Amino acid sequence: MALVVDSYLADNGVFKVSSFVKYIREYNQWLRFCSVNAHNQNGVAERAVKIISDTSWAMMLYASVSWKDGIDSLFWPIYTIYAACISN
């Protein structure tokens, strides 16, 4: 199953290069620009990042309460990957 992208929402950085814009228009896709660091315009992605961060933080807190001497911050990437797997 192929995934076809209909539109892009990008900042005014490297995505404004004429070769990229030409490629997007060639394949009948839409390209919209938002201001730099405008996180409010990308709410779906920001919410997904928040859910994964909050879930991994909660798992790490629970593990550190359950096993006081066995858990430290080195496990953060593992919890983040696991939270992303659960979310997906």
Helices and strands as residue ranges (DSSP letters): E 7-10, G 14-16, H 18-26, E 30-33, G 39-41, H 43-66, G 73-75, H 76-87
